Amino acid sequence: MFRAAGVVLSLSALALGLSSGDLHVSLKAISPSVQSIDDIILTAVVSNPTSGDIRVIAKNNVLDGSATNSFAVSKDDSSVLFTGVRTTLDLSEDSIYMTIPAGSSVAVNHTGLGPLYDFETFGTGTFTFTPVAVFQTGADAAPLQVKTDAVAVEVTHDVAKRSLVPLERRLSTPTCADGNRLQILKDSLASARSLAGGAATDILSHPNGPEYTTYFGGNTQSDIWFNMDRIAGDLASSGTRQIHCTGDPGQPMRRKQRCHCSYSYTLVVTSGGAIVGSDIYVCEYFFVNIPTTGGVCSNDYILPQSSRGGVLLHELSHATAGTADIAYGCTACASLSVGDKKNNADNYRCMGLDIFKDYNC
């Protein structure tokens, strides 16, 4: 996400992005057959064949070697659920970008994939890894989807589930030792539920309305309504979670790393290939600089940091529907493919805030 302070964007700047052919992506498995999921090592190479340097967001795609989602994993044509970190980025933070020099390539090794995907549900056998190759040059810049080949890795023995952190299962429960911040979390959660409820109601009353068409057009309305309704009602079917006012309590180094370039992030727990629990971690910047939802009436909702309720709606879509971070910013979200719109967390935030602004501003 962009930080609000000191950032000025023109509409023309928001429209800038990459063009087909600007980047190429290739993927190689160090070994096509391994005994354990801990032994999977993949190397991604992103090449820039153009005559100019290209600077892109290097998180939530194949350039990211951390615990975020770099691959679509499948087995026997069924998707393997991602169980790693789903993060809401601060897009003004330089460290989340990577520059690929003109005529050069960048190689990224991916290890430690065991805790990031639910291999256990599918058992031993051959898994297919397709790189997440969607790149943006900045907030709301037009995303480029690079077509690339997948690789297969056979796991012969050990696919037992690994967990990044142990999670407690409960309905959405803000937890914080600081009473003021606890109240902010409670208010933000209520706002996120309200935004999702407004969107769910609008889908029923205006199933082909302009907001739905912009952010989810081509999808089945009942599917998007269901995802919004689970968030709005905080239903048992949406799983269980705590919402922490600090990242990873008791883990200061991990908290520092994950909150360095994020407003918040989500971790999920799975069982039988489904999300059954999740925790959301809210970082310092959320409390200091992000306004309440009413602020979109005098400003805008295009960028991800436009409101606290919007940020939590984004995170709750991760937690309940297993959405990904494919693109950030409402203009970019509107340009995604039909399938990516349904699977992109910021599309849920954008529709919720668009409906809110229609009826409340």
Secondary structure, DSSP 8 states (H G I E B T S, - for coil): ---STT----HHHHH-B--TTS-EEEEEES-SEEEEGGG--EEEEEEE-SSS-EEEE-SSSTT--SSS--EEEEETTEE--B-SEEEEE-TT-GGGEEEE-TTEEEEEEE---GGGB--GGG-SEEEEEEE--EE-SSTT-B-EE-----EEEEEEEE-----SS-----SSEEE-SSHHHHHHHHHHHHHHHHHHHHHHHHHHH-TT-HHHHHHHTTS-HHHHHHHHHHHHHT-GGG---EEESSSSTT-HHHHHHHHTTEEEEEEEEEETTEEEEEEEEE-HHHHHH---GGGGGTS-SSSGGG-HHHHHHHHHHHHHH--B----SHHHHHTS-HHHHHHBHHHHHHHHHHHHHHHH-
